Amino acid sequence: MSFSSLIADLYRNLSSQKLRSFLTIFGIMWGTATLILLLAFGMGFRDQTVLNMRGMGDQIAIVWGGQTTKAYEGYGIGRPIRLREADAWMLQNEISGIEIALPEYNRTFTVSNSDRRRNTQVGGVYTEYSRLRNIYEQQGGRWINERDISDRRRVVFLGNQLAENLFGEEDPIGQYVMLNQTPFTVIGVMQSKVQNSSYSQRDHDRAFIPATTFSAITGTDMVNNILYVPKDPQFAPAVMDQVYEVMGRKYQFDSSDRDAIAIWDTNEFWAFVDVLFYGINGFLGLIGFFTLAVGGIGVANIMFVVVQERMMEIGVRRSAGARRHHIMIQFFMETFMIVGVGAAAGYLTGWLLVEATQNIPIKEFVGAPHFSPEVGLLAFIVLGIVGFASGLLPAWRASRLDIIDCIRR
């Protein structure tokens, strides 16, 4: 039987039982749309979580000083470990697995502009800090540069929310703010970014000045923390062990004492996110699969009915020389065409639902559903499985019918 004949027979059969055909196709359509929407929400949630985490930085690790909890070479427990600026350069020089390490000063200052003032965290940082923490300037401003560092300039970069609180709608670039009682020139304002985690304060409420300037006005080289980035995230745990070893040699503590210094390695979070969202998307996909499977069961039931209704046709074709596999292929093709019509309508419906939910009120937390190629491919694979399963038994039954029994019908 030619493909055009198959199409003609399918149209004739569907037209003869309009309500039955509609309900069958609707089951596949709704199952497909549900599967696409669930997978799209899973992808959107994953992308939003990654975006939120990127607000703090990509694959960075943060080191803080702690307190020893193990005796070591005559030193007792409870000894505080305080980090210094030189420790960052030492880690970068002695550990080959570290791409870059930077010290970070941090202290609460009163930042004021005339009668507007805010108590906020002010960081003393180096030029590369913006790349590590994904901090970018708005148009018209700039970030801290090497001249600011070498000349210990009194310049400040403001978080966007802090700038709005201090200046309102006024352009702050080139104006002065007071950090405690010291005037600083505003050189830039941060672009707005999504950030759902931090180790001190959200960047939009912070201010940043050159690390050398911070050290000069506070009179200390003790830093609050050190940031480093492994060259290869795969070896982040090994790099962390080396950090404990190097710092342990300098400050005389046991390298197995994990409380002597604290390290938050965000690479562990990225690895957890991958596993977490494989599980979430797998669960959502399973729900969508079962929803679609219900539609597939409906198709199988209808095809069994169709086989019963067309037994005379099957008997005539078999007596005219048609082989069993010809009959099986015919009914298989008809099943896949029904599934295909429902799937096409389901893809369109799913896409429309995804587009309609782009501006949900909780978008910043769960993200917006994302119709990605992965979603389309997964839906196609599931549809193929459902189509095969729903068409196999009816087609097999049709091909195994006895010719005499069919003609007697």
C-alpha positions in Angstrom: 0.0 0.0 0.0 1.4 3.4 -1.0 1.9 6.2 1.5 -0.8 8.3 -0.2 -3.3 5.4 0.2 -2.3 5.2 3.9 -3.1 8.9 4.3 -6.4 8.5 2.5 -7.4 5.5 4.6 -6.4 7.3 7.8 -8.4 10.4 6.9 -11.4 8.3 6.0 -11.2 6.3 9.3 -10.8 9.4 11.4 -13.7 11.2 9.6 -16.0 8.3 10.2 -15.7 8.5 13.9 -15.1 12.2 14.6 -15.6 12.3 18.4 -13.6 9.2 18.9 -10.8 10.5 16.7 -10.8 13.9 18.5 -10.6 12.4 21.9 -7.7 10.1 20.9 -5.7 12.9 19.3 -6.5 15.2 22.2 -5.0 12.7 24.6 -1.7 12.7 22.7 -1.8 16.4 22.2 -2.4 17.2 25.9 0.2 14.6 27.0 2.8 16.2 24.7 2.0 19.7 25.8 2.2 18.7 29.5 5.6 17.0 28.9 7.0 20.0 27.1 5.8 22.4 29.7 7.1 20.4 32.6 10.5 19.9 31.0 10.6 23.6 30.0 9.9 24.6 33.6 12.7 22.3 34.8 15.2 23.9 32.3 14.1 27.4 33.3 14.5 26.6 37.0 18.0 25.2 36.4 19.0 28.3 34.3 17.6 30.7 36.9 19.5 28.9 39.7 22.7 29.0 37.8 22.1 32.7 37.0 21.5 33.5 40.7 24.6 31.7 41.7 26.7 33.4 39.1 25.9 36.7 40.8 28.4 35.8 43.4 31.0 34.5 41.0 31.9 31.6 38.7 33.6 28.6 40.5 35.4 30.7 43.1 36.5 29.5 46.5 36.5 31.8 49.6 39.0 31.4 52.4 38.5 32.8 55.9 40.7 32.7 59.0 39.4 30.4 61.8 40.5 28.8 65.0 42.6 25.7 65.6 40.9 22.7 67.1 43.8 20.4 67.2 47.1 20.6 69.0 50.1 20.8 66.7 53.9 20.8 67.5 53.5 22.4 70.9 50.7 24.8 70.0 47.4 24.3 71.8 43.9 24.5 70.5 41.8 27.7 70.2 44.6 29.7 68.5 43.1 32.2 66.0 44.4 32.2 62.4 44.3 35.7 60.8 44.9 36.0 57.1 47.2 38.7 55.6 47.3 40.1 52.1 50.6 38.3 51.3 48.9 34.9 51.9 46.9 35.4 48.6 50.1 35.8 46.6 51.7 32.9 48.4 48.8 30.6 47.5 49.0 31.7 43.9 52.7 31.1 43.7 53.0 27.8 45.5 49.9 26.0 44.2 50.0 25.3 40.5 46.3 24.3 40.4 45.3 27.9 41.3 44.6 30.2 38.4 44.4 33.4 40.5 44.1 34.3 44.2 43.1 37.7 45.5 42.9 39.2 49.0 39.8 41.1 50.0 39.5 43.6 52.8 36.0 44.3 54.1 34.7 46.7 56.8 31.5 48.6 57.6 31.8 52.3 56.7 29.3 55.1 56.9 29.0 56.2 53.2 27.3 59.6 52.8 26.4 62.2 50.2 25.2 65.4 51.9 22.4 64.3 54.3 22.0 60.9 52.7 24.0 58.2 54.4 24.2 54.4 54.6 26.1 52.1 56.8 27.4 49.5 54.4 30.2 47.0 53.7 33.2 48.6 51.8 35.6 46.2 50.1 39.2 46.8 49.5 39.9 44.9 46.3 42.3 44.5 43.3 41.5 45.0 39.6 40.8 41.3 38.8 38.2 41.1 41.6 35.4 42.3 39.2 36.1 39.3 36.9 36.0 36.8 39.7 32.8 38.2 41.2 31.0 39.1 37.9 30.8 42.8 38.7 30.5 45.1 35.7 30.1 48.9 35.4 27.3 50.8 33.9 27.8 52.9 30.9 29.8 56.1 31.6 31.7 54.7 34.5 34.6 52.4 35.1 36.0 49.8 37.5 39.1 50.1 39.6 42.3 50.1 37.5 46.0 49.5 38.0 46.7 53.2 38.4 44.2 53.4 41.2 46.0 50.5 42.9 49.5 51.8 42.5 48.7 55.4 43.4 46.4 54.5 46.2 43.7 56.8 44.8 40.7 57.7 46.8 38.2 56.4 44.3 35.1 54.3 44.9 32.9 52.0 42.9 29.2 51.9 44.1 26.7 49.1 44.0 23.6 50.2 42.0 21.2 50.1 44.9 23.7 52.1 47.1 24.1 54.6 44.4 20.4 55.1 44.1 20.0 55.5 47.8 22.8 58.1 47.9 22.1 60.0 44.7 18.5 59.2 43.6 18.1 59.9 39.9 21.2 62.1 39.8 24.3 60.8 38.0 26.9 59.9 40.7 29.9 59.6 38.3 32.6 62.2 39.2 30.9 63.3 42.4 32.2 62.8 45.9 31.0 60.6 48.8 32.4 60.4 52.3 33.6 57.1 53.6 33.5 57.9 57.3 35.2 61.3 57.2 37.3 60.7 54.1 36.2 62.0 50.6 36.2 59.6 47.7 35.4 60.2 44.0 32.8 58.0 42.5 34.2 56.3 39.3 31.5 53.8 38.5 28.2 52.2 39.4 27.6 48.5 39.1 25.2 47.0 36.5 22.2 45.4 38.1 22.6 41.7 38.5 20.8 38.8 40.1 22.5 37.5 43.2 20.8 35.1 45.7 23.8 34.4 47.9 26.8 36.2 49.4 29.4 35.8 52.1 29.1 39.4 53.4 26.4 41.6 51.8 24.8 41.7 48.4 27.0 43.6 45.9 24.3 46.1 45.0 24.5 47.5 48.5 28.3 47.5 48.7 31.1 49.9 47.8 34.5 49.0 46.5 37.8 50.9 46.8 41.4 50.0 45.8 42.9 47.5 48.2 46.1 49.6 48.7 43.9 52.6 49.6 41.9 50.5 52.1 45.1 49.2 53.7 46.5 52.8 54.0 43.5 54.4 55.6 42.9 51.4 58.0 46.6 50.8 58.8 46.5 47.0 58.4 47.3 44.3 56.0 45.0 41.8 57.6 42.3 40.8 55.2 38.9 39.4 55.8 39.1 36.7 53.2 41.0 35.4 50.1 39.4 34.4 46.8 40.9 31.9 44.5 39.8 30.1 41.3 41.1 26.6 40.4 42.5 26.2 36.9 40.3 23.1 36.5 37.1 22.8 38.6 37.5 19.0 38.4 40.5 19.2 40.7 39.0 21.7 43.2 39.0 19.2 46.1 42.8 18.5 45.6 43.5 22.3 45.4 41.6 22.8 48.6 43.8 20.1 50.3 46.9 22.0 49.1 45.5 25.3 50.5 45.3 23.7 53.9 48.8 22.3 53.6 50.4 25.6 52.5 48.5 27.6 55.1 49.3 25.0 57.7 53.0 25.2 57.1 52.9 29.0 57.4 50.7 29.3 60.5 51.8 26.1 62.2 48.5 24.1 62.3 47.6 20.6 61.3 46.5 20.5 57.7 43.7 18.1 58.6 42.3 20.8 61.0 39.4 22.1 58.9 38.4 24.7 61.5 41.8 26.5 61.5 40.7 28.1 58.2 37.3 27.9 56.6 36.9 27.4 52.8 33.7 27.7 50.9 34.3 26.1 47.5 31.4 27.0 45.2 32.6 24.3 42.8 30.9 21.9 45.2 27.7 23.7 44.6 28.0 23.6 40.8 28.5 19.8 41.0 25.5 19.5 43.3 23.4 21.6 40.9 24.2 19.2 38.0 23.0 16.2 40.1 20.1 18.0 41.6 18.6 19.1 38.2 19.2 15.8 36.6 16.9 14.5 39.4 14.4 17.3 39.1 14.1 17.2 35.3 14.0 13.4 35.5 11.1 13.5 37.9 9.2 16.1 35.8 9.9 14.2 32.7 8.6 11.0 34.4 5.3 12.8 35.3 5.0 14.0 31.7 5.8 10.5 30.4 3.0 9.0 32.4 0.6 11.7 31.3 1.5 11.0 27.7 1.4 7.2 28.3 -2.3 7.6 29.2 -2.9 9.1 25.8 -0.9 6.2 24.2 -3.1 3.7 26.0 -6.1 5.5 24.4 -4.5 5.2 21.0 -3.8 1.5 21.5 -7.4 0.9 22.6 -8.8 2.7 19.6 -6.5 0.7 17.2 -7.7 -2.5 18.7 -11.3 -1.4 17.9 -10.1 -0.4 14.4 -8.7 -3.8 13.8 -12.0 -5.4 14.8 -13.9 -3.1 12.5 -11.6 -3.8 9.5 -11.3 -7.5 9.7 -13.1 -8.0 6.4 -10.6 -5.6 4.8 -7.7 -7.5 6.4 -9.1 -10.8 5.1 -9.5 -9.5 1.6 -5.9 -8.1 1.5 -4.4 -11.3 2.9 -6.3 -13.5 0.4 -5.1 -11.2 -2.4 -1.5 -11.9 -1.4 -0.6 -9.4 1.3 1.9 -10.8 3.8 1.6 -10.6 7.5 4.3 -7.9 7.7 2.4 -5.8 5.2 -0.6 -5.8 7.5 1.5 -5.1 10.5 3.3 -2.2 8.8 0.0 -0.7 7.7 -1.5 -0.5 11.2 1.9 0.6 12.7 2.0 3.5 10.2 -1.6 4.4 11.0 -0.8 4.5 14.7 2.2 6.6 14.2 0.3 9.0 12.0 -2.4 9.5 14.7 0.4 10.0 17.3 2.1 12.4 14.9 -1.0 14.5 14.4 -1.5 14.7 18.2 2.2 15.4 18.7 2.3 18.3 16.2 -0.7 19.9 18.0 0.9 19.2 21.3 4.2 20.8 20.3 2.3 23.9 19.2 0.2 24.0 22.4 3.3 23.4 24.6 5.2 26.2 22.9 2.2 28.6 23.3 2.0 27.6 27.0 5.7 28.2 27.5 5.4 31.6 25.9 2.3 32.5 27.9 4.2 31.8 31.2 7.3 33.8 30.5 6.3 36.6 32.9 5.1 34.7 35.9 5.4 36.7 39.2 7.9 34.4 40.8 10.2 34.3 37.8 13.3 35.5 39.8 13.0 32.5 42.0 12.0 29.6 39.7 12.9 31.1 36.4 10.9 31.2 33.2 10.1 28.0 31.3 12.6 27.5 28.4 11.7 25.7 25.2 15.2 24.4 24.4 16.4 21.9 21.8 16.9 19.4 24.7 13.2 19.7 25.6 12.1 19.1 22.0 14.4 16.1 21.6 13.3 14.5 24.9 9.6 15.0 24.0 10.3 13.5 20.5 12.0 10.4 22.1 9.1 9.9 24.6 6.6 10.2 21.7 8.5 7.6 19.7 8.4 5.2 22.7 4.7 5.8 23.2 3.9 5.5 19.5 5.8 2.2 19.3 4.2 0.8 22.4 0.7 1.8 21.5 1.0 0.5 17.9 2.8 -2.8 18.5 0.1 -5.0 20.0 -2.8 -3.8 17.7 -0.5 -4.2 14.6 0.7 -7.6 15.7 -2.9 -8.7 16.4 -4.0 -7.5 12.9 -1.2 -9.4 11.2 -2.0 -12.7 13.1 -5.7 -12.8 12.2 -6.9 -15.9 10.4 -8.0 -15.2 6.8 -11.1 -17.4 7.0 -12.3 -15.8 10.2 -11.8 -12.3 8.7 -13.8 -13.1 5.5 -16.6 -14.7 7.6 -17.0 -11.4 9.3 
